[in-house]
Amino acid sequence: MVDSGRERVAAFWDAHIEAWLGGDDHLPLQLEEWFDSYVGVGPGEVTRDGFPEPYHGDLLGLEHTPRMVVLGLNPGEFRPRFQARDGIFAEELKRSGSYSRWATTCPYNREPWTLPHEMGRNRYYLARLEFTRRWLQDPDADHRDLLIFECYPWHSKAVTAPLKPPQAGIEEFVWQPIAELPVQDVFAFGRPWDHLAQALGLPELGRLGSGGKGYGSAVPSRAVRLYSLPSGQRLVVEWHAGAAGPPSATETALLRSALNSDLPMRSADTPA
C-alpha cells in the first residue's frame, strides 16, 4: 500500500511515463484538466512528443532526502535527441527502471547533456544549485539536496499564455509531496509565480522589497512575496527587473536574515 504523498506521486508518474515510453498516448483523468490548462502558441505550443517531466531530484529520498525545494514553470524546449521515445534520456529511463530513479541522476547537469557538442552548460540548473548551497550554507550540497517541481510538466520552448493549473492537480502532485519534506521555505523565482500563487488561492503572508517592507536589498526592483502553503510551509516568490534567477550570495544572506527575523505575518483571514 502507498502510504505517503511522495510515494503516491512517484508511483503515478512512474507508471504514466512507462506507458508513454511504450507508445501509450492516453492521458489519465487526473492529467486531462492540467494538460488543457495551458494553451501556448508559436514557440509556446506544447508537445507530447517528449515525455513529461513533473519533477527533478530525489523525490523519494532513495539516496538522500532533499533539503531544498524550488518551483519551475515547465521543463522547457523539447529536444528530440534526448526526450523523444527513441531519445538518449528515454533509453536511460528504461535502463533506470523508472522515472523516479532516473530523476535522481541529475540528467541535465551531467554528460551527455552537458557535452559541448550537445547542450553544454546548464545555467538554469546551476543557478539553482548554487542558490541551494548558499541558502543551506553548505558548499558541499549537491543535486541530491535539490528537488525541482514544475508547474506544468509538458514541454514547450517558451511560455506564451497564462499558466492556470488546476488547484486540485497542484495540491495532489506538488503541495502534498512537498508537505512531507523537511523544508520550511519553498522557493520560486520570476514574477509569473506571483500570479500563479494568487491564481491558486494561496494566502499572502507578507511583502518584502519593492512594494513591501524594506529589508536591505541593494536592488530597487527586487520584490519578495510570501505565501502560505496548505501544509503551513511558506512559499517565497522572488523576482527583480531583467532576470528571473536566484539572488546573489549577498542578496541571499539578506533574504535569509529577513525571513528568519520577526517579520510581521498575516494571513488572508486575519484583518490588516
Secondary structure, DSSP 8 states (H G I E B T S, - for coil): ---SHHHHHHHHHHHHHHHHHTT-----HHHHHHHHT----GGG--B-SS----EES-TT-SS---SEEEEES---S--HHHHSTTSHHHHHHHHHSSHHHHGGG-GGGSTTTTSTTTT---HHHHHHHHHHHHHHT-TT--TTTEEEEESS-SB-SS--S-----HHHHIIIIIHHHHTSS-SEEEEESTHHHHHHHHTT--EEEEEETTSB--S-S-TT-EEEEEE-TTS-EEEEEEBTTB-S---HHHHHHHHHHHHS------TTS--
